[in-house]
Amino acid sequence: MRLTIRSVLSGFVAVAVLLAWTAPPARSQAAANPAKVAELKMTLRALYADHVFWVRDLVIATRLGVKGEASEADEYGLKNAKAIGQSIAPIYGQAAAQKFSTLFVGHYQAVKDYMKAAFANGFRGSAARKQAAMSELQRNGKAIAAFVSSANPNLPEGTVYGLLVSHVQHHVMEIDAAAKADWSSEADEWEPMIKQIYTLADALADGIAKQFPSKFQ
C-alpha cells in the first residue's frame, strides 16, 4: 500500500512543483540556483523512477502468474505514464502535455508488448513479435526525442534519443532475464536501470532550468 500511495503522490508532487513555472521566462540571464535545480531533479527522479518500478512489478508478477498484482501494476504503470506526460502542462501548455502523454503511454505499451512477446510460447518467446515491439520502441523513442528537442533547444534530439535507447535496453534485459527465470540477473539489472533513469531525469531538469533560469532563483 505504501508503494501505491507513493506512486500517486509522486505524480501530484511533480505537477505541484511545476505549477510554479507558469509565467513566461524573464530576459535575465542569471544562472539558476543549484539548490532549486536540485529540487526539480528530485521531483522528476521520483516520477520517472516510478515508471521503472511499476514496469518491473508488472513483469515479475506476470512471469509468476500473480494476476491480481499484475493488474494493479499495469493500472499504476499506465497512470504514471500519463502523469509523466501531464507534468509538463504548466510549462509548455495542455496541448503539449497531451502530446507527451500520448507518446509516453505509447512507450509504456510498447514495453508491455515486448514483455508479452518474450513470455510467449511457454516463455520461450517469439522472435518476430519481439522484433515488432523493438521496432515500435525505436519509432516511439525517435518521436519522443523529436518532441522534447522541439520544445527545449537545450535538449538535443540525439542526446534525448540516446538516453531513451539506454532506458529501453534496461527494460529489455530485465524482461529477458525474467523470461528465463534468471532471477539473479533480473535483480542485478535494477541498480543500473534506476541509475540510468536518474540520469535521464536529471538531463531533463537541467534543460528546463537552462531554458527558464528565472524560475530557479
C-alpha positions as CSV (number, residue, x, y, z in Angstrom):
1,M,0.0,0.0,0.0
2,R,2.8,2.4,0.8
3,L,4.2,1.9,-2.7
4,T,0.8,2.6,-4.3
5,I,0.4,5.8,-2.4
6,R,4.0,6.8,-3.2
7,S,3.3,6.4,-6.9
8,V,0.2,8.6,-6.9
9,L,1.8,11.3,-4.7
10,S,4.9,11.5,-6.8
11,G,2.8,12.5,-9.8
12,F,0.9,15.1,-7.8
13,V,4.2,16.5,-6.4
14,A,5.6,16.8,-9.8
15,V,2.7,18.8,-11.1
16,A,2.6,20.9,-7.9
17,V,6.2,21.8,-8.3
18,L,5.9,22.6,-12.0
19,L,2.8,24.9,-11.3
20,A,5.2,27.5,-10.0
21,W,6.7,27.9,-13.5
22,T,3.6,29.1,-15.5
23,A,4.8,32.6,-16.1
24,P,6.9,33.3,-19.2
25,P,10.7,33.3,-18.6
26,A,12.3,36.7,-17.8
27,R,15.0,38.1,-20.0
28,S,17.5,37.9,-17.2
29,Q,20.5,35.7,-17.9
30,A,21.2,35.0,-14.2
31,A,22.2,31.4,-13.6
32,A,19.7,29.1,-12.0
33,N,20.1,28.5,-8.2
34,P,21.7,25.0,-7.9
35,A,19.5,24.2,-4.8
36,K,16.3,25.0,-6.8
37,V,17.5,22.8,-9.7
38,A,18.3,20.0,-7.3
39,E,14.7,20.2,-6.0
40,L,13.4,19.8,-9.6
41,K,15.8,16.9,-10.2
42,M,14.5,15.0,-7.1
43,T,10.9,15.6,-8.2
44,L,11.5,14.3,-11.7
45,R,13.6,11.4,-10.4
46,A,10.6,10.2,-8.3
47,L,8.2,10.4,-11.2
48,Y,10.4,8.6,-13.6
49,A,11.7,6.0,-11.0
50,D,8.0,5.0,-10.5
51,H,7.9,4.2,-14.2
52,V,10.6,1.6,-14.0
53,F,9.3,0.4,-10.7
54,W,5.8,-0.3,-12.0
55,V,7.1,-1.9,-15.2
56,R,9.3,-4.2,-13.2
57,D,6.5,-5.1,-10.8
58,L,4.3,-5.9,-13.8
59,V,7.0,-8.1,-15.4
60,I,7.7,-10.1,-12.3
61,A,4.0,-10.5,-11.3
62,T,3.1,-11.6,-14.9
63,R,6.1,-14.1,-15.0
64,L,5.0,-15.6,-11.7
65,G,1.3,-15.7,-12.7
66,V,0.2,-13.4,-9.9
67,K,-2.7,-11.9,-11.9
68,G,-4.0,-9.6,-9.2
69,E,-0.7,-7.9,-8.7
70,A,0.0,-7.8,-12.4
71,S,-3.3,-6.0,-12.9
72,E,-2.6,-3.5,-10.2
73,A,0.9,-2.8,-11.5
74,D,-0.5,-2.3,-15.0
75,E,-3.1,0.2,-13.7
76,Y,-0.5,2.2,-11.8
77,G,2.1,2.0,-14.6
78,L,-0.4,3.5,-17.0
79,K,-1.4,6.2,-14.6
80,N,2.3,7.0,-14.1
81,A,2.9,7.2,-17.8
82,K,0.0,9.7,-18.2
83,A,1.3,11.7,-15.2
84,I,4.8,12.0,-16.8
85,G,3.1,13.5,-19.9
86,Q,0.9,15.8,-17.9
87,S,3.8,17.1,-15.7
88,I,4.9,19.5,-18.5
89,A,1.5,21.2,-18.8
90,P,2.3,24.1,-16.5
91,I,5.4,24.9,-18.6
92,Y,4.5,24.1,-22.2
93,G,0.7,24.1,-22.1
94,Q,-2.0,21.4,-22.2
95,A,-1.7,20.6,-25.9
96,A,2.0,19.8,-25.5
97,A,1.2,17.8,-22.3
98,Q,-1.4,15.8,-24.1
99,K,1.1,15.0,-26.9
100,F,3.8,14.0,-24.5
101,S,1.3,11.9,-22.5
102,T,0.3,10.1,-25.7
103,L,3.9,9.4,-26.6
104,F,4.9,8.2,-23.1
105,V,1.9,5.9,-22.9
106,G,3.0,4.6,-26.3
107,H,6.4,3.8,-24.8
108,Y,4.8,2.0,-21.9
109,Q,2.5,0.0,-24.1
110,A,5.4,-1.0,-26.4
111,V,7.4,-2.2,-23.4
112,K,4.4,-4.3,-22.4
113,D,4.3,-5.7,-26.0
114,Y,7.9,-6.7,-25.7
115,M,7.1,-8.5,-22.4
116,K,4.2,-10.4,-23.9
117,A,6.4,-11.4,-26.9
118,A,9.2,-12.5,-24.5
119,F,6.8,-14.6,-22.4
120,A,5.0,-16.2,-25.4
121,N,5.3,-19.9,-26.3
122,G,5.8,-21.0,-22.7
123,F,8.3,-18.2,-22.0
124,R,10.5,-19.3,-24.9
125,G,9.4,-16.1,-26.7
126,S,8.5,-15.1,-30.2
127,A,11.4,-13.6,-32.2
128,A,9.0,-12.0,-34.7
129,R,6.9,-10.3,-32.0
130,K,9.9,-9.2,-30.1
131,Q,11.3,-7.6,-33.2
132,A,8.0,-5.8,-33.9
133,A,7.9,-4.5,-30.3
134,M,11.5,-3.3,-30.6
135,S,10.7,-1.5,-33.9
136,E,7.8,0.3,-32.2
137,L,10.0,1.2,-29.2
138,Q,12.6,2.7,-31.7
139,R,9.9,4.6,-33.6
140,N,8.4,5.9,-30.4
141,G,11.8,6.9,-28.9
142,K,12.6,8.9,-32.0
143,A,9.2,10.7,-31.7
144,I,9.7,11.5,-28.1
145,A,13.2,12.8,-28.8
146,A,12.0,15.0,-31.6
147,F,9.1,16.3,-29.4
148,V,11.4,17.1,-26.4
149,S,14.0,18.8,-28.5
150,S,11.4,20.9,-30.4
151,A,10.1,22.2,-27.0
152,N,13.5,22.8,-25.5
153,P,16.6,23.7,-27.6
154,N,18.8,22.8,-24.6
155,L,17.9,19.1,-25.1
156,P,19.3,18.0,-28.5
157,E,17.3,15.3,-30.2
158,G,20.3,13.0,-30.5
159,T,21.1,13.3,-26.8
160,V,17.5,12.6,-25.7
161,Y,17.2,9.6,-28.1
162,G,20.5,8.2,-26.8
163,L,19.1,8.3,-23.2
164,L,15.9,6.6,-24.3
165,V,17.8,3.9,-26.2
166,S,19.7,3.1,-23.0
167,H,16.5,3.1,-21.0
168,V,14.8,0.7,-23.4
169,Q,17.9,-1.6,-23.2
170,H,17.4,-1.9,-19.5
171,H,13.8,-2.8,-19.9
172,V,14.7,-5.5,-22.5
173,M,17.5,-7.0,-20.3
174,E,15.2,-7.2,-17.3
175,I,12.3,-8.8,-19.2
176,D,14.6,-11.3,-21.0
177,A,16.1,-12.3,-17.6
178,A,12.6,-12.8,-16.1
179,A,11.5,-14.8,-19.1
180,K,14.4,-17.2,-18.4
181,A,13.6,-17.2,-14.7
182,D,17.2,-15.9,-14.2
183,W,16.3,-14.0,-11.1
184,S,19.9,-13.2,-10.2
185,S,20.4,-11.4,-13.5
186,E,17.0,-9.8,-13.2
187,A,17.8,-8.4,-9.7
188,D,21.2,-7.2,-10.9
189,E,19.5,-5.2,-13.5
190,W,17.7,-2.9,-11.1
191,E,20.6,-0.8,-9.9
192,P,21.9,0.2,-13.3
193,M,18.3,0.7,-14.5
194,I,17.4,3.1,-11.7
195,K,20.7,5.0,-12.1
196,Q,20.1,5.4,-15.8
197,I,16.6,6.7,-15.3
198,Y,18.0,9.2,-12.8
199,T,20.4,10.4,-15.5
200,L,17.5,10.9,-17.9
201,A,15.5,12.8,-15.3
202,D,18.5,15.0,-14.4
203,A,19.1,15.8,-18.0
204,L,15.5,17.0,-18.4
205,A,15.8,19.0,-15.3
206,D,19.0,20.7,-16.4
207,G,17.5,21.5,-19.7
208,I,14.4,23.1,-18.2
209,A,16.5,25.1,-15.7
210,K,18.6,26.4,-18.5
211,Q,15.6,27.3,-20.6
212,F,13.8,29.0,-17.6
213,P,16.6,30.2,-15.3
214,S,14.5,32.9,-13.7
215,K,12.2,30.2,-12.3
216,F,15.1,28.9,-10.2
217,Q,16.3,31.9,-8.2
